[in-house]
Amino acid sequence: MKFALIIPDGCADEPQPKLGGLTPLQAAHVPHMDAIAAAGIVGQADHVPASMPSGSDVGTMSLFGYDPIKYHTGRAPLEAAAQGIELGADDWAIRCNLVTVEEERMRSFTAGQIPNGLGASLIQAMQAACCGDEHWKFHAGVSYRNLLLYRARDGKAPFADDTYTVPPHDITDQLIAEHLPMGSGSCDLRALMDKSRAIFADHPENQARAAAGQLAATQIWLWGQGRRPALQPFAEKFGPRGAVITAVDLLRGIGRLIGWDVLEVAGATGYLDTDYKAKGQRAIEAISGDLDFIVVHVEATDEASHEGEAEEKVKALEQIDQHIVGPLHAHLKTLGDYRILVCPDHPTFLRTKTHSHGYVPFTICGKDITPDNLPTYDEPTAAKGNIRFDAGCDLMGHFVRNG
Ligand SMILES: [Zn+2]
């Protein structure tokens, strides 16, 4: 049997005054998603536990069938996995932003979208300054997004579950003194952050950037720490052998950690101009081979919400429907037994321009799925459905096993 999951990231939303009181899913012309609903079931799932922040990393882990409360250890280990960095059982990964702090306030959590070359050079300077300590290993990433690893060669690390850090994007314009790392190992993190201030102030290229009137990186900001999550391979846990198509690093990381192939698609950008058609075609190619399970993730719906653009969100949904859901579903029908699932990871509200907690609608059709006579895929219809997963991670088992 073949399986497909399409994730329109953050597509679930509230009724919009701008859309005549409809949700984006209701307002969008999505005949292929509605066809799945009409042929199968529509229900609700909650992928983000109330105790956790609503992010694609948490929501997607749940959507893939893994309880985030049990398995989510932090954002940095997922990013490390996305970059192919292996972590030992006692190693820690820590997110290392390049930031601009002015008058002790967080001015920019991206150091003004610092260019890759300068970012890499600053990270290299930090590594050189730490060369006496074999535990610390800095990894340059893209722009302000870098990683710091703690290699626990002796099986011991200074960090623990009580190690507390704050994402720099949550404290824009606030005094940083109130948000410095706390708990186990925080002295080490604070010391590195302090050290970076002097190193960055002395860096000629960084000085030139400041002199040119742009935001220079004034220091590193460490957060999102965690150990490698102990995720059982998907094929072992659920059966099918899977692969994922996504432009988002955190999802690449989760995919790798559960033993999936991560398929790259030229033109997949993670933004509104992403090449929907290329993603749809790549999915069809992949599922035609010996793969059992293809996942296609599209970020554009989430991006439109962050920008508060209701019409863009509707347009993104229509593109996903036309270029991915439609062709992929039609192709699955030619391959024999199949099931197809459409479900986002979390709601992203246009009203607040940010991720939210709460139920998202899903729809499934295919082999042995008895239709429930709900004709469309949207939030109000899903609320009328007979099936609801309060722990969203149970949806995957239902999709691949029970039907
Ligand atoms: Zn998301």
Residues whose N, C-alpha, C, O or C-beta is under 5 A from the ligand:
A	BS01	ZN	D9 G10 G55 S56 D302 D345
